[in-house]
């Protein structure tokens, strides 16, 4: 059975949402850096720490992580910086 939503692998990065990791002080420019991007199809890509194994045992009953999904953690300041770039619903 197909899921109602699937990630589109053909989508491209369109624009960064929020401030860059350098602007936020979240990178040493050597290792990885948390970030949020809008894709050209409107979906959102998040770069962060994969903590799936840590949190999957604590998830509420109505939250499921499929085998091709990951629970990603980003710094609070990354999400706050995205706010101006996300239109009001």
N, C-alpha and C positions, 0 to 999 in steps of 0.2 A: 504494500500500500504506500503510495506516495505521500510525503508530508505536504502540508499546505504551503510551506515556504522552503525553498532550497537556495543556498548561496550560488550565485552565478559566477562561475570561474572565468567567464569571458569579460566581466566588468573590469574597467581600468580605474586607477586612482585619478580622481578629478581635482580635489583640492583638500588641503589640510583644514581641519576645523579647529579653531582655537589657536593658541600660541605654540610656537615650536618648542621642542624639548630644551633647546639651548636657552630660549627666552625665560622658561620656567625654572631653569637650574636643575633639570631632571636628567642630565646626561654629562658624561665626562668626555664625550665625542670619540670614545674608543669602544665602549661596550654599547649594548642595546639601549634604546630609549623609548619610553611610552609615548604613544601618539594616537590621534584619531583622524581618520580621513573619510571624506565623502567619495563614493564611487560614482562613475558616470551613469549608473542606473538608479541612483538615489540611495542605495544601501550604504551602510556605515562599516568601515573597517577599523578595528581597534588593535593596537600593538601594546601588549602588556605582559605581565608575568603569568604563566600558565600555572594556576593553583587548583586545577580540576581535582586532582587526587586528594588534596587537603580538604576541600569543601563539599565534595559530592556526597559524603556520608552524613552531612548536616543539612542537606537541602530539604525544604518542605515537600510534602507528598506530591504537590502539583507542579513541581519543577523537575525536569528530566534533562540530563546531558547525554545526547546520543554519542555514538562511538566516533563520529566525525566532528564533534563539537568540543570546545574547551571553555572552562570558566577562566576568564582573564581579569586580572586585577591591575588597575591603573591608579596613579596618585590622584588624590582629590583635586589638586590644583589643575590637573589636565582637564577633568570634566567641567570644572568651573570655568576654565578659559574657553570652552566650546560654546557656552551659553549664547554669546552674541551672534554666533554663526548659525544657530538653529532657529528656524522660524517658529513663531507661536502657533500652536495648534488651533 
